[in-house]
Amino acid sequence: MLAVGQGAAASTIAMDLIARNLSVTMGGKPVLDDVSVTMRPGRVTAILGPNGSGKSILLRCLAGLAEIDGGQVKLGNRIIARVSARDRAKLIGHLPQETVAPGKRIVRELVALGRRPHRARFAGPTQEDQAEISAAMAATGTMKLADRRVSELSGGEQRRAQLARVLAGAPQWLLADEPFAALDDIQQLALRDQLRGLAAAGMGIAVALHDLTQAARIADDMVMLRQGGVVLSGERREVLTPGGIHMAFRLNVAMVDLDSETCAPVTISRALTLEDVADLSAG
C-alpha cells in the first residue's frame, strides 16, 4: 500500500517554515508580539505555553490562515501571504483544535476533501487521489469507518478522520493544534508513532500542546510561549528544563527525564495552588 505522502505532491523536498517578527492583534489586544521562529522539516516541533499564550494563533499564522499585523511567514524563500490559497493548501496542512462535522458526509468523503487542491475544478478523483485517500485512512485507522457518517462518530474518531483528511493532501508541513485531544492512551501512542514516522520521512510537523510530558515524548524541537511572546526555543534538551518550564509556565519542576523514550516524565515539585491555576489561565 502507498504510504501517506508518497504521491507526486510530496516529491518536492520540504523547506524550513519561518516566522519573522510576527505581531497579531485581536479585539484591540496583542496576542502575538514580535514572534520569530524557524522550524525545520524532518523534525517534530512542539509549541508550548499556558492557555492564552498564543499557540493556536501562531499555528494559524504559520498556515497562512490568520491576518498578520506585522512581520511575515515564509516557506523556504516563498512568502506565504503571496501564495494562493489553493497552492498553500498543497504545501501546508492545518488541523485545528475544533472542527465541525460536515453534515451528512461519510468518512471517506470527508477524507477525499483533502485532495481537492490537487485537482482541477469539477474534475473527478484520479488514481493517485484514491491511493492517497486510502493511505491516509489506513495510517489513521479510519478505514473501518469509511462508510459511517462523520456526525455519528465519537470525538476521538472524528479527530482521526479529520487528521486523515489533512494527510490525504500530502502536504510538506502538518500543523496540528492539540492533536491528542479526545484520543485514548492507545490512540495517542499510535498517533505519536505516526507523526514521528512522517517526520522521519521528511515532512515538517508542528504541534501545539499544553501537556509537557506529551511534548517530551514526541518533540525534537520546542518553542515556549508566554503572553504572546517567545521565551525560549531550540532543541528539546535545551528548552525542556526546569528553568525553561518556569519561564513559560511559572512552575517549579523537580525533574525532567529525557532519557526515557517511553516515559519522559515531567514532575512538578509541589501541588498547584489556586494562585498558580489563575496565573496559568491568564497566560
GUVOMI-420742 format. One record per residue: residue in three letters; residue number from 1; x, y, z of N, C-alpha, C in turn. Coordinates in steps of 0.001 Angstrom, whole numbers, plus 500000, padded with zeros to 6 digits. Layout:
<atoms>
ALA/NUM/X/Y/Z/X/Y/Z/X/Y/Z
...
</atoms>
This chain:
<atoms>
MET/1/500843/498790/500000/500000/500000/500000/500871/501249/500000
LEU/2/500467/502266/499266/501203/503520/499221/501185/504183/500578
ALA/3/502353/504566/501071/502429/505272/502349/501933/506694/502173
VAL/4/501482/507304/503266/500984/508672/503211/502077/509586/502704
GLY/5/501718/510427/501708/502647/511433/501232/503649/510953/500218
GLN/6/503477/509764/499640/504437/509288/498664/504024/509599/497229
GLY/7/502919/510308/497061/502485/510682/495721/503296/511849/495190
ALA/8/502904/512328/494012/503647/513406/493364/503668/514669/494193
ALA/9/502602/514888/494986/502531/516116/495781/503643/516188/496793
ALA/10/504190/515020/497202/505216/515012/498229/506615/514877/497659
SER/11/506723/514937/496322/508015/514727/495703/508957/515903/495920
THR/12/508406/517097/496193/509221/518260/496461/509769/518169/497883
ILE/13/511054/518468/498027/511669/518414/499347/511090/519520/500210
ALA/14/510697/519178/501436/510124/520159/502353/511171/521212/502725
MET/15/510690/522414/503018/511569/523533/503330/511281/524053/504731
ASP/16/512214/524851/505248/512021/525457/506560/510764/526323/506556
LEU/17/510037/526297/507671/508887/527173/507877/509324/528233/508880
ILE/18/509280/529486/508455/509937/530559/509198/508953/531681/509494
ALA/19/508895/532101/510746/508136/533289/511137/509135/534357/511572
ARG/20/508932/535567/511078/509824/536662/511429/509028/537848/511949
ASN/21/509259/538177/513213/508707/539375/513841/507187/539465/513705
LEU/22/506516/538335/513926/505056/538308/513804/504393/539096/514934
SER/23/503440/539910/514542/502597/540612/515506/501153/540479/515062
VAL/24/500293/540116/516008/498865/539943/515723/498071/540574/516858
THR/25/497055/541345/516485/496155/541955/517461/494739/541469/517196
MET/26/494042/541082/518255/492655/540646/518144/491831/541376/519187
GLY/27/490764/542023/518714/489918/542771/519636/490658/543869/520365
GLY/28/491646/544446/519689/492422/545517/520303/493487/545039/521265
LYS/29/493626/543723/521401/494597/543160/522347/495679/542410/521579
PRO/30/496954/542680/521859/498017/541927/521180/498023/540469/521631
VAL/31/498001/539543/520672/498028/538121/521013/499348/537470/520597
LEU/32/500046/538082/519640/501417/537709/519312/502236/538990/519226
ASP/33/503423/538951/519800/504236/540161/519863/505672/539852/519444
ASP/34/506016/540228/518200/507384/540116/517689/507905/538671/517781
VAL/35/507100/537725/517305/507449/536304/517386/508289/535898/516181
SER/36/509439/535313/516444/510311/534784/515391/510698/533353/515738
VAL/37/510425/532439/514809/510811/531037/514990/511186/530462/513627
THR/38/512070/529480/513644/512409/528723/512441/512199/527255/512745
MET/39/511333/526602/511957/511041/525191/512161/511550/524405/510961
ARG/40/512172/523280/511243/512847/522501/510211/512046/521261/509834
PRO/41/512021/520913/508549/511347/519678/508135/512117/518469/508620
GLY/42/511431/517342/508664/512070/516130/509143/512168/516077/510652
ARG/43/511516/517007/511328/511542/517075/512790/510147/517422/513301
VAL/44/509899/517103/514560/508648/517479/515212/508928/518647/516146
THR/45/508227/519751/515927/508359/520920/516784/507105/521060/517632
ALA/46/507279/521120/518942/506158/521330/519857/506114/522798/520252
ILE/47/504929/523403/520107/504707/524783/520541/503970/524704/521872
LEU/48/504593/525204/522924/504096/525027/524282/503830/526372/524939
GLY/49/502945/526344/525918/502672/527539/526696/501352/527415/527423
PRO/50/501118/528264/528419/499846/528245/529136/498690/528623/528216
ASN/51/497474/528404/528691/496301/528855/527943/496402/530354/527689
GLY/52/496086/530754/526454/496119/532170/526120/497494/532693/525765
SER/53/498476/531809/525615/499835/532270/525326/500062/532529/523841
GLY/54/499131/532060/522979/499256/532338/521550/499577/531142/520685
LYS/55/499469/529937/521239/499837/528729/520489/498968/528549/519240
SER/56/497659/528611/519415/496751/528350/518295/496863/529412/517208
ILE/57/496950/530676/517606/497031/531735/516606/498369/531675/515875
LEU/58/499436/531241/516557/500720/531091/515871/500624/530011/514794
LEU/59/499974/528896/515105/499788/527854/514092/499002/528377/512911
ARG/60/497951/529145/513175/497129/529686/512090/497939/530671/511234
CYS/61/498788/531445/511864/499643/532356/511099/500610/531577/510222
LEU/62/501192/530526/510773/502137/529713/510010/501459/529044/508816
ALA/63/500165/528742/508980/499401/528117/507892/498855/529138/506901
GLY/64/499044/530429/507174/498525/531468/506292/497040/531694/506449
LEU/65/496492/531358/507619/495050/531422/507831/494620/532542/508770
ALA/66/495569/533341/509224/495240/534434/510142/495828/535737/509610
GLU/67/495133/536826/509886/495609/538137/509458/496757/538579/510357
ILE/68/497843/538988/509744/499042/539392/510475/499173/540907/510423
ASP/69/499415/541516/511590/499585/542971/511635/501011/543392/511290
GLY/70/501973/542536/511587/503360/542862/511301/504180/541598/511144
GLY/71/505277/541686/510393/506125/540528/510179/505647/539691/509007
GLN/72/506231/538503/508848/505845/537631/507745/506187/536183/508051
VAL/73/505550/535294/507276/505817/533857/507338/506345/533435/505980
LYS/74/507411/532624/505986/507997/532148/504735/508138/530632/504789
LEU/75/507914/530005/503660/508215/528591/503476/509389/528546/502507
GLY/76/510560/528271/503025/511757/528444/502217/511894/529913/501873
ASN/77/511920/530225/500581/512020/531619/500136/510675/532216/499739
ARG/78/509601/531451/499880/508281/531922/499461/507550/532575/500634
ILE/79/507078/533781/500420/506288/534466/501438/504860/533912/501379
ILE/80/504410/533338/502472/503124/532627/502496/501965/533536/502104
ALA/81/502019/534790/502491/500921/535716/502179/500767/535931/500678
ARG/82/501795/535617/499889/501742/535810/498445/501439/534517/497696
VAL/83/501229/533438/498424/500904/532151/497818/499387/532001/497783
SER/84/498844/531545/496666/497391/531380/496561/496894/530362/497586
ALA/85/495634/530490/497973/495063/529575/498954/495147/528132/498471
ARG/86/494940/527922/497177/494998/526576/496610/496400/525982/496730
ASP/87/497415/526751/496322/498789/526255/496401/499238/526112/497855
ARG/88/498788/527025/498695/499149/526952/500115/498606/525679/500745
ALA/89/497402/525292/500356/496800/524078/500905/497550/522820/500484
LYS/90/498219/522876/499335/499032/521736/498913/500302/521612/499746
LEU/91/500759/522747/500264/502038/522787/500965/501902/522593/502465
ILE/92/500837/523165/503046/500692/523190/504499/499308/522679/504883
GLY/93/499276/521621/505654/498019/521085/506171/497804/521549/507599
HIS/94/496608/522056/507894/496306/522596/509229/495178/521796/509853
LEU/95/495424/521266/511047/494394/520544/511798/494046/521365/513028
PRO/96/492909/522083/512988/492545/522928/514131/492089/522101/515321
GLN/97/492054/522759/516466/491626/522063/517681/490146/521723/517622
GLU/98/489359/522635/517088/487923/522422/516967/487563/522287/515489
THR/99/486878/521224/515141/486415/521034/513770/484909/520796/513782
VAL/100/484267/521130/512687/482816/520975/512569/482522/519770/511686
ALA/101/481709/518852/512194/481330/517690/511389/480569/518150/510153
PRO/102/481017/517742/508955/480441/518268/507707/479131/517594/507320
GLY/103/478063/517932/508005/476732/517478/507627/476592/515970/507533
LYS/104/476073/515504/506397/475774/514084/506221/476901/513326/505526
ARG/105/478055/513942/505361/479162/513262/504683/479613/512031/505457
ILE/106/480001/511017/504706/480619/509855/505325/482122/510099/505394
VAL/107/482826/509264/506136/484239/509493/506421/485076/509543/505144
ARG/108/484854/508605/504225/485664/508610/503001/485467/509914/502220
GLU/109/484257/510448/502208/484013/511714/501513/484744/512860/502201
LEU/110/484762/512828/503536/485491/513859/504279/486974/513801/503951
VAL/111/487557/512609/504002/488987/512462/503738/489318/512900/502314
ALA/112/488414/512628/501382/488634/512998/499977/488745/514505/499791
LEU/113/488173/515284/500716/488276/516740/500614/489735/517192/500655
GLY/114/490580/516404/501287/491987/516765/501359/492689/516771/500018
ARG/115/492080/516128/499014/492684/516075/497676/492189/517187/496750
ARG/116/491230/517979/497175/490648/518987/496290/491664/519987/495746
PRO/117/492636/520450/496545/493605/521401/495971/494457/520817/494848
HIS/118/494504/519489/494743/495348/518839/493738/494613/518578/492423
ARG/119/493298/518884/492381/492504/518570/491183/491995/519844/490526
ALA/120/491807/519748/489221/491168/520847/488510/489707/520945/488958
ARG/121/489152/522113/488832/487768/522318/489256/486841/521400/488482
PHE/122/485935/520756/489194/484930/519828/488660/485521/518496/488193
ALA/123/486839/518325/488306/487452/517057/487902/487222/516002/488975
GLY/124/487062/514757/488547/486893/513664/489483/488224/513210/490057
PRO/125/488188/512377/491083/489423/511895/491700/490237/511024/490752
THR/126/491536/511202/490795/492437/510406/489973/492850/509149/490736
GLN/127/493607/508312/490075/494118/507102/490727/495047/507483/491876
GLU/128/495827/508527/491661/496713/508996/492734/495900/509515/493915
ASP/129/494811/510253/493636/493936/510728/494702/493427/509558/495541
GLN/130/492929/508534/494868/492381/507381/495583/493446/506691/496428
ALA/131/494672/506628/495887/495754/505983/496627/496107/506772/497883
GLU/132/496169/508110/497772/496497/508938/498930/495372/508893/499976
ILE/133/494132/508860/499515/492994/508770/500439/493055/507456/501216
SER/134/493271/506373/500508/493338/505066/501175/494514/504989/502124
ALA/135/495665/505543/501716/496850/505510/502567/496628/506327/503834
ALA/136/495985/507482/503705/495729/508326/504872/494764/507644/505841
MET/137/493760/506978/505305/492797/506286/506163/493435/505083/506844
ALA/138/494291/504377/506118/494976/503232/506730/495905/503708/507840
ALA/139/496601/504816/507609/497568/505326/508588/496895/505811/509861
THR/140/495657/506285/509747/494950/506829/510910/493926/505853/511501
GLY/141/493869/504658/510965/492939/503670/511492/491487/504001/511236
THR/142/491207/504703/510144/489827/505104/509852/489214/504329/508692
MET/143/489940/503359/508150/489404/502592/507026/488096/501890/507400
LYS/144/488029/501377/508616/486816/500676/509044/485644/501632/509279
LEU/145/485940/502934/509294/484891/503943/509480/484454/504553/508154
ALA/146/484984/504063/507049/484853/504723/505747/483425/505073/505365
ASP/147/482473/504196/505680/481096/504398/505231/480180/504948/506317
ARG/148/480754/505347/507429/479943/505916/508508/479872/507429/508380
ARG/149/478737/508002/508802/478604/509452/508792/479533/510048/509847
VAL/150/480200/511127/509480/481124/511776/510401/480399/512252/511653
SER/151/479176/512739/511494/478412/513270/512626/478057/512203/513651
GLU/152/478166/510937/513274/477816/509846/514186/479034/509288/514926
LEU/153/480209/509803/514639/481430/509279/515246/481663/509879/516623
SER/154/482454/509185/517416/482882/509725/518699/483871/510858/518464
GLY/155/484182/511612/519525/485127/512708/519390/486481/512241/518887
GLY/156/486964/511128/519438/488256/510602/519012/488242/510125/517575
GLU/157/487145/509494/517150/487026/509027/515768/486962/510201/514797
GLN/158/486229/511238/515171/486174/512427/514320/487552/513060/514190
ARG/159/488301/513063/515293/489644/513645/515278/490547/512892/514305
ARG/160/490457/511570/514316/491278/510769/513418/490849/510937/511962
ALA/161/489539/511091/511747/489050/511295/510379/489529/512638/509828
GLN/162/489515/513664/510671/489998/514972/510232/491498/514943/509956
LEU/163/492244/514197/510762/493672/514049/510503/493904/513338/509175
ALA/164/493100/512317/508896/493216/511616/507613/492964/512569/506457
ARG/165/491986/513472/506606/491709/514465/505564/492950/515312/505279
VAL/166/493622/515764/506336/494812/516594/506148/495936/515790/505503
LEU/167/496150/514567/505978/497235/513741/505445/496998/513348/503998
ALA/168/495735/513206/503608/495426/512842/502218/495951/513882/501237
GLY/169/496090/515123/501683/496617/516176/500822/498113/516106/500625
ALA/170/498798/515186/501340/500251/515007/501212/501000/516334/501304
PRO/171/500759/517123/502359/501443/518418/502465/502901/518245/502872
GLN/172/503675/519301/502639/505048/519312/503133/505081/519494/504641
TRP/173/504101/520243/505159/504032/520538/506593/502649/520186/507142
LEU/174/502641/519620/508330/501405/519362/509071/501461/520183/510349
LEU/175/500486/521073/510518/500374/521912/511706/499123/521482/512453
ALA/176/499305/520903/513635/498189/520302/514364/498035/520945/515738
ASP/177/496825/521400/516019/496511/522047/517298/495907/521015/518240
GLU/178/496637/520686/519302/496218/519675/520283/495753/518394/519587
PRO/179/496605/517749/518807/496182/516570/518039/495803/515366/518889
PHE/180/496228/515336/520153/495936/514184/521004/494630/514331/521775
ALA/181/493957/515461/521616/492698/515686/522314/491666/514644/521904
ALA/182/490937/514134/522865/489837/513175/522662/490311/511782/522271
LEU/183/491628/511533/522278/492137/510204/521961/492473/509453/523249
ASP/184/492209/508140/523252/492589/507354/524420/494085/507056/524377
ASP/185/494589/506388/525413/496037/506187/525529/496610/505406/524353
ILE/186/495915/504374/523913/496405/503563/522793/496416/504384/521513
GLN/187/495365/505173/521300/495297/506013/520104/496375/507097/520132
GLN/188/496659/507636/521322/497709/508640/521439/499064/508052/521080
LEU/189/499343/506848/521553/500608/506201/521242/500731/505954/519747
ALA/190/499640/505485/519125/499653/505241/517680/499884/506530/516911
LEU/191/499243/507622/517355/499403/508900/516664/500823/509430/516826
ARG/192/501404/509291/518023/502790/509710/518201/503712/508979/517237
ASP/193/503513/507678/517112/504339/506895/516185/504133/507373/514748
GLN/194/502868/507669/514401/502571/508132/513043/503248/509468/512750
LEU/195/503150/510407/513678/503756/511713/513460/505275/511607/513407
ARG/196/505847/510790/514277/507295/510588/514230/507705/509960/512901
GLY/197/506895/509026/512406/507197/508391/511123/507123/509368/509966
LEU/198/506134/510262/509986/506011/511272/508941/507216/512212/508949
ALA/199/507649/512587/510154/508829/513447/510256/510069/512720/509743
ALA/200/510192/511458/510094/511348/510680/509635/511378/510577/508116
ALA/201/510195/510620/507487/510105/510549/506027/510332/511904/505360
GLY/202/510522/512967/506169/510849/514272/505615/509811/515348/505786
MET/203/508612/514998/506268/507574/516005/506467/507922/516881/507671
GLY/204/507535/518147/507618/507657/519017/508781/506411/518890/509639
ILE/205/506584/518734/510940/505459/518573/511866/505575/519625/512967
ALA/206/504500/520381/513182/504427/521302/514312/503129/521041/515055
VAL/207/503219/520873/516361/502040/520580/517167/501971/521567/518327
ALA/208/500785/522113/518560/500552/522947/519732/500051/522046/520852
LEU/209/500732/522086/521991/500400/521198/523102/500420/521970/524421
HIS/210/499609/521494/525363/499681/522042/526716/500312/521041/527676
ASP/211/500421/519777/527252/500916/518691/528100/502427/518556/527923
LEU/212/503182/518886/528955/504639/518862/528872/505180/517449/528670
THR/213/504580/516474/529340/505045/515097/529194/504790/514596/527776
GLN/214/503619/514917/527224/503326/514539/525848/504340/515169/524895
ALA/215/504672/516420/525143/505643/517110/524296/507012/516459/524402
ALA/216/507400/516067/525618/508702/515430/525813/508794/514115/525056
ARG/217/507670/513445/524897/507660/512145/524229/507754/512254/522711
ILE/218/507345/513381/522152/507232/513440/520691/508189/514425/520032
ALA/219/508596/515494/520725/509247/516616/520052/510755/516455/519917
ASP/220/511269/516948/518791/512704/517159/518612/513071/518577/519048
ASP/221/512204/519525/518675/512427/520936/518971/511203/521495/519683
MET/222/511408/522602/520402/510312/523202/521158/510368/524717/521073
VAL/223/509163/525303/521121/509018/526753/521216/508139/527019/522431
MET/224/508666/527758/523401/507916/528100/524611/507360/529511/524470
LEU/225/506028/529637/524618/505362/530935/524534/504815/531351/525896
ARG/226/504796/532641/526111/504086/533204/527262/503622/534602/526891
GLN/227/502332/534855/527088/501730/536161/526817/502082/536668/525418
GLY/228/502019/535746/524440/502182/536131/523048/503601/536315/522577
GLY/229/504578/535985/523414/505973/536133/523020/506746/534841/523228
VAL/230/507837/534698/522499/508698/533521/522648/509650/533762/523814
VAL/231/509604/532876/524794/510530/532990/525917/511739/532087/525742
LEU/232/511583/531024/524921/512688/530098/524715/512357/529211/523515
SER/233/513356/528910/522694/513156/527975/521595/514474/527279/521300
GLY/234/514378/526079/520737/515570/525319/520411/515295/523836/520490
GLU/235/516350/523036/520559/516179/521596/520683/515592/521244/522046
ARG/236/514918/520107/522090/514163/519710/523281/515001/519792/524556
ARG/237/516212/519269/524529/517036/519237/525736/517442/520635/526203
GLU/238/517450/521585/525272/517799/522952/525641/516617/523705/526238
VAL/239/515415/523306/525855/514214/524054/526228/513487/523422/527405
LEU/240/513314/522099/527372/512516/521433/528401/513386/521150/529623
THR/241/513674/522206/530328/514464/522161/531554/513640/522796/532668
PRO/242/514007/522561/533918/513277/523244/534998/513237/524754/534806
GLY/243/514347/525336/534349/514368/526777/534131/513462/527212/532996
GLY/244/513486/526450/531885/512635/526784/530753/511162/526675/531089
ILE/245/510794/525613/531802/509395/525431/532192/508947/526553/533122
HIS/246/509822/526976/534007/509457/528065/534914/509266/529370/534157
MET/247/510092/529615/533147/509962/530849/532364/508603/530943/531681
ALA/248/508120/529812/531137/506862/529835/530386/505645/529626/531266
PHE/249/505740/528680/532214/504565/528270/532982/504553/528775/534424
ARG/250/505678/529346/534874/505796/529787/536268/505597/528625/537237
LEU/251/506086/527444/536852/506002/526261/537700/507394/525845/538147
ASN/252/507492/525360/539383/508738/524805/539881/508747/523312/539605
VAL/253/509686/522861/538805/509745/521476/538370/510918/520778/539028
ALA/254/510651/519593/539572/511695/518850/540276/512544/518033/539320
MET/255/511961/517524/538231/512689/516599/537385/512167/516654/535956
VAL/256/513085/516640/535016/512749/516459/533618/513632/515327/533108
ASP/257/513046/514162/532890/513794/512975/532467/513618/512787/530972
LEU/258/514666/513114/530199/514589/512999/528753/515307/511760/528236
ASP/259/515751/510904/529132/516464/509704/528712/515533/508530/528462
SER/260/514333/508603/528991/513375/507512/528831/512485/507795/527639
GLU/261/512594/506992/526582/511791/507218/525380/510321/506938/525621
THR/262/510012/506065/526582/508619/505686/526792/507928/506547/527834
CYS/263/508699/507064/528793/508067/507814/529879/508303/509316/529763
ALA/264/509573/509716/529717/509935/511130/529653/509090/511966/530599
PRO/265/509074/511623/531913/508166/512328/532816/508615/513743/533131
VAL/266/507658/514619/533298/507900/515952/533819/507194/516021/535163
THR/267/507930/516203/536246/507366/516117/537591/507362/517482/538249
ILE/268/506202/517925/538696/506078/519185/539410/506397/518937/540874
SER/269/507194/519811/541448/507722/519555/542780/506738/519849/543901
ARG/270/505650/520522/543603/504681/520835/544648/503291/520906/544032
ALA/271/502284/520833/544873/500912/520923/544384/500622/522342/543913
LEU/272/499776/522447/542902/499396/523764/542410/498429/524430/543376
THR/273/498622/525717/543596/497684/526490/544402/496663/527146/543483
LEU/274/495641/527732/544061/494659/528453/543260/495310/529620/542525
GLU/275/496329/530225/543150/497049/531313/542502/497794/530816/541267
ASP/276/498378/529600/541389/499066/529029/540228/498100/528837/539073
VAL/277/496927/528253/539372/495950/527981/538329/495497/529278/537679
ALA/278/495259/530305/538477/494847/531595/537930/495938/532183/537040
ASP/279/497204/532014/537459/498323/532530/536675/498432/531804/535341
LEU/280/498271/530480/535365/498326/529700/534125/497200/530102/533184
SER/281/496003/530272/533722/494853/530629/532885/495043/532001/532266
ALA/282/495722/532877/532980/495939/534228/532465/496968/534242/531366
GLY/283/497789/533162/531280/498801/533097/530229/499960/534019/530521
</atoms>
